[in-house]
Amino acid sequence: MSIVTAWAPGSVSNVSSGFDVLGFAIEEPGDRVTATREDAAGVRITEVRGDDGRLPRGAGENTAGVAARQLLAHRGDPFGVSLVLEKGMPLASGLGSSAASAVAALVAVDALFDSPTPREVLLRCAMEGERIACGTGHADNVAPSLYGGFVLVRGRGESVRVDSLPVPPELWCAVVHPHLEVPTREARSKLPDRVALADAVAQAGNVAALVAGLAVGDTELLASGIEDRFAEPVRTDAVPGFAAAKAAAGDAGACGCGLSGSGPTMFAFAPDRSAAEHVAVAMREALARAGAGDGTDLWISRVGVPGARVL
């Protein structure tokens, strides 16, 4: 093939207590990249749609371009590619927008080869794209976008490891995005260098409860683990009405609620689709009352859906 289009989903990362180590793919939104094989070496981004002209067009400054460069270099630079990036995701939303761009580009470019690249190599290429966007090569967005499902990420660089976690088949998620922006690099700059021992112990218990709740299908146990002692305490001031929306989600029947990534998007688990829709509306109304942006986007998704794919 000489032209391939791929799509990659957004993702909810951190999942409150799993800071930088947990994430899951969602059905929508996502990004699309079309890769065209070229005789001339290198990567060119010929068009970016849906970003209002805000994203860099230089291949060395755009996550899709950086990831594609990494992959071509790994494969010996046998040809060049041109990329068309179609943004289907809001920028600086906490939904892994930069990760979805990188992953979609990688899956499209990889399909131009006669044989597939190992997925762990694609993951490391995507992490380099994240480094350009966020300042760190964390994988809790690129891993679920690439692998799909609900994943546990450990290690950095060459030692990164991704493990899939079980997900109860009836678990759904409400994803609510107020029309605000929180750049990941800025949000990470607010994080403390050290945390108190009591907070570290509490966080360990919370993430254990979250993972155990997933494993045994216990939504009460799962909900008890959706509490972040590290990042949310210093990030929620960027989301007016966060506390009210979280309370509204609980009152509407959510099985835990928190920030998606660095925000401003919020997520809430629910026991079925109908409940997730009810929770999403309650959260939207609470955010609107608090004046969080000029509107909200709502998405309802099963938890841990498939990852990126060729279209």
C-alpha positions in Angstrom: 0.0 0.0 0.0 1.1 3.5 -0.7 -1.6 5.4 1.2 -3.0 4.4 4.6 -5.4 6.1 7.0 -5.5 5.1 10.6 -7.6 6.2 13.6 -6.6 6.3 17.3 -8.9 6.8 20.3 -8.6 9.3 23.1 -8.0 8.0 26.5 -8.6 8.6 30.2 -5.2 8.5 32.0 -4.3 8.5 35.7 -7.8 7.4 36.6 -7.4 9.4 39.8 -5.2 7.2 42.0 -3.1 5.6 39.2 -1.0 8.7 38.4 1.1 8.1 35.3 0.5 4.3 35.5 -3.1 3.7 34.6 -5.2 4.6 31.5 -8.0 3.2 29.4 -9.2 3.8 25.8 -12.6 5.4 25.1 -14.8 5.0 22.0 -14.7 8.7 21.1 -13.3 11.2 20.4 -10.1 10.3 18.4 -7.7 11.5 15.7 -7.2 10.3 12.2 -3.9 10.3 10.2 -3.4 9.6 6.5 0.2 8.5 5.6 1.4 8.6 2.0 4.6 6.8 1.0 7.1 9.1 -0.7 10.4 8.5 -2.6 12.1 11.4 -0.9 13.4 10.7 2.6 11.9 12.3 5.7 8.5 13.2 7.1 6.4 16.1 5.9 3.1 17.2 7.5 1.2 18.5 4.5 -2.1 19.4 6.3 -3.6 19.6 9.7 -7.4 19.9 10.0 -9.6 20.6 12.9 -7.1 22.6 15.0 -7.9 26.1 14.0 -4.3 26.5 12.8 -2.8 26.1 16.3 -0.7 23.0 16.0 2.9 23.1 14.5 3.3 21.9 11.0 6.9 21.1 11.3 7.5 17.3 11.6 10.0 17.8 14.4 7.6 19.8 16.5 4.3 17.9 16.0 3.8 14.7 17.9 2.6 12.8 14.8 5.7 13.9 12.9 8.1 13.0 15.7 6.6 9.6 16.2 6.7 8.9 12.5 10.3 9.9 12.3 11.2 7.6 15.2 9.5 4.7 13.4 11.2 5.3 10.1 14.6 5.6 11.7 14.0 2.3 13.5 13.2 0.6 10.2 16.2 2.1 8.4 14.6 5.0 6.7 13.7 3.0 3.5 11.3 5.7 2.3 9.7 9.0 3.3 6.1 9.8 4.2 3.7 12.8 4.0 1.0 13.0 6.7 -2.4 14.6 6.9 -3.6 14.9 10.5 -7.3 15.3 11.2 -7.9 16.4 14.8 -11.1 15.0 16.2 -10.2 15.9 19.7 -10.1 19.1 21.7 -6.6 20.4 22.5 -5.3 20.5 26.1 -8.3 18.5 27.2 -6.8 15.8 29.4 -7.9 13.1 26.9 -4.6 12.3 25.3 -5.0 14.5 22.2 -1.2 14.5 21.5 -1.0 10.8 22.1 -3.8 10.0 19.7 -2.1 12.0 17.0 1.2 10.1 17.5 -0.4 6.7 17.7 -2.6 7.3 14.6 0.5 8.4 12.7 2.5 5.3 13.8 -0.3 2.8 12.9 -0.7 4.5 9.5 3.0 4.6 8.7 3.6 1.1 10.0 1.0 -0.2 7.6 3.1 1.1 4.7 5.7 -1.6 5.4 5.5 -5.2 4.2 5.8 -6.5 7.8 4.5 -5.0 11.1 6.7 -3.4 13.7 6.5 -4.9 17.2 4.0 -3.1 19.3 6.5 -2.3 22.0 8.6 -0.4 19.5 5.6 1.6 18.3 4.9 2.4 21.9 8.4 3.8 22.5 8.1 5.9 19.3 4.8 7.3 20.5 6.4 8.2 23.9 9.0 10.3 22.0 6.1 12.2 20.5 4.7 12.8 24.0 8.0 14.1 25.1 7.8 16.9 22.5 4.2 17.8 23.6 4.4 17.5 27.3 8.1 17.5 28.3 8.0 13.9 29.5 7.7 10.6 27.7 4.9 9.2 29.8 2.9 6.3 28.4 -0.4 6.4 30.2 -2.2 7.9 27.2 -0.2 6.4 24.3 -0.4 2.9 25.7 -4.2 2.7 25.9 -4.6 4.5 22.6 -2.3 2.0 20.9 -3.1 -1.2 22.8 -6.7 -0.5 23.7 -8.3 -1.7 26.9 -7.5 -0.7 30.4 -3.7 -0.8 30.9 -1.1 -0.6 33.7 2.2 1.1 32.6 5.5 0.7 34.4 9.0 1.8 33.7 10.3 4.4 31.3 12.1 4.4 27.9 13.4 1.0 26.9 12.2 -0.6 30.1 8.5 0.4 29.7 6.1 -2.4 30.2 2.4 -2.5 29.5 -0.1 -5.0 31.0 -3.8 -5.3 30.3 -6.1 -5.2 33.2 -9.5 -7.0 33.3 -12.6 -4.9 32.9 -16.1 -5.8 34.0 -18.2 -6.0 30.8 -21.0 -3.9 32.3 -18.7 -1.0 33.2 -19.3 2.3 31.3 -17.9 5.8 31.6 -19.2 9.3 31.3 -16.6 11.7 29.8 -17.4 15.4 30.3 -15.2 18.1 28.8 -15.9 21.7 29.8 -14.7 24.2 27.2 -11.5 25.0 29.0 -7.9 24.2 28.3 -5.2 22.9 30.6 -1.9 22.3 28.9 -0.2 19.2 30.2 3.2 20.7 30.5 1.7 23.5 32.7 -0.3 21.1 34.8 2.7 18.9 35.4 4.7 21.9 36.6 2.3 22.3 39.5 3.0 18.8 40.9 5.0 18.5 44.2 8.4 17.0 44.1 7.7 15.0 47.3 4.6 13.7 49.0 3.9 13.0 52.6 4.2 9.3 53.7 0.6 9.3 54.8 -0.5 10.4 51.3 1.8 7.8 49.7 0.3 5.0 51.8 -3.3 6.2 51.1 -2.5 6.4 47.3 -1.1 2.9 47.3 -4.3 1.6 49.0 -6.5 3.5 46.6 -4.8 2.2 43.4 -4.9 -1.3 44.8 -8.6 -1.0 45.5 -9.2 0.3 42.0 -7.3 -2.6 40.3 -8.9 -5.2 42.6 -12.3 -3.7 41.9 -11.7 -4.1 38.2 -10.5 -7.7 38.7 -13.4 -9.0 40.7 -16.1 -6.7 39.2 -16.8 -5.0 42.5 -17.9 -1.4 41.6 -18.0 -0.3 45.3 -14.4 -1.4 45.7 -13.6 0.3 42.4 -15.2 3.5 43.5 -13.4 3.5 46.8 -10.1 3.6 44.8 -11.0 6.7 42.8 -9.3 9.2 45.0 -6.1 11.0 44.1 -3.8 12.3 46.8 -1.0 13.4 44.4 -2.2 15.4 41.4 -5.9 16.3 41.7 -5.4 18.4 44.9 -3.2 20.9 42.9 -5.0 20.7 39.6 -8.7 21.0 40.3 -8.6 24.8 40.8 -8.3 25.0 37.0 -11.8 23.5 36.7 -14.5 25.7 38.3 -17.2 23.5 39.8 -15.1 20.4 39.9 -16.2 19.5 43.5 -19.8 20.2 42.6 -19.6 18.1 39.5 -18.0 15.2 41.4 -20.7 15.4 44.0 -23.4 15.5 41.4 -21.9 12.4 39.7 -22.0 10.5 43.0 -25.6 11.6 43.6 -26.5 10.4 40.1 -25.1 6.9 40.7 -21.5 7.1 39.6 -19.0 4.5 40.7 -16.2 7.0 41.2 -15.3 10.3 39.5 -12.2 12.4 38.9 -10.0 14.3 36.4 -9.1 12.7 33.2 -5.3 13.2 32.9 -4.5 16.8 33.8 -8.0 18.0 33.1 -10.2 19.9 32.5 -12.1 16.8 31.3 -13.7 14.7 34.0 -14.6 11.0 33.9 -17.1 9.0 36.0 -17.7 5.2 36.0 -21.2 3.9 35.9 -22.8 0.4 36.0 -24.5 0.7 32.6 -25.0 3.0 29.7 -28.2 4.6 30.9 -26.6 5.4 34.3 -23.6 6.9 32.5 -25.8 9.1 30.4 -27.6 10.3 33.6 -24.3 10.9 35.3 -23.0 12.9 32.4 -26.0 15.2 32.4 -25.7 15.8 36.1 -22.0 16.7 35.8 -22.6 19.0 32.8 -25.3 20.9 34.8 -23.0 21.3 37.8 -20.2 22.6 35.7 -22.5 25.0 33.9 -23.8 26.4 37.1 -20.1 27.1 38.1 -19.4 28.8 34.9 -16.8 26.3 33.7 -16.2 27.4 30.1 -18.8 28.4 27.5 -20.2 24.8 27.2 -19.4 21.1 27.5 -18.8 18.1 25.3 -20.2 14.8 26.5 -19.2 11.3 25.4 -20.5 7.9 26.7 -18.2 4.9 26.3 -17.6 1.4 27.4 -14.5 1.2 29.5 -11.4 -0.3 27.8 -12.4 -0.4 24.1 -10.1 -1.5 21.3 -7.2 0.7 20.4 -5.9 2.3 17.2 -6.8 0.7 13.8 -6.3 1.0 10.1 -9.4 2.3 8.4 
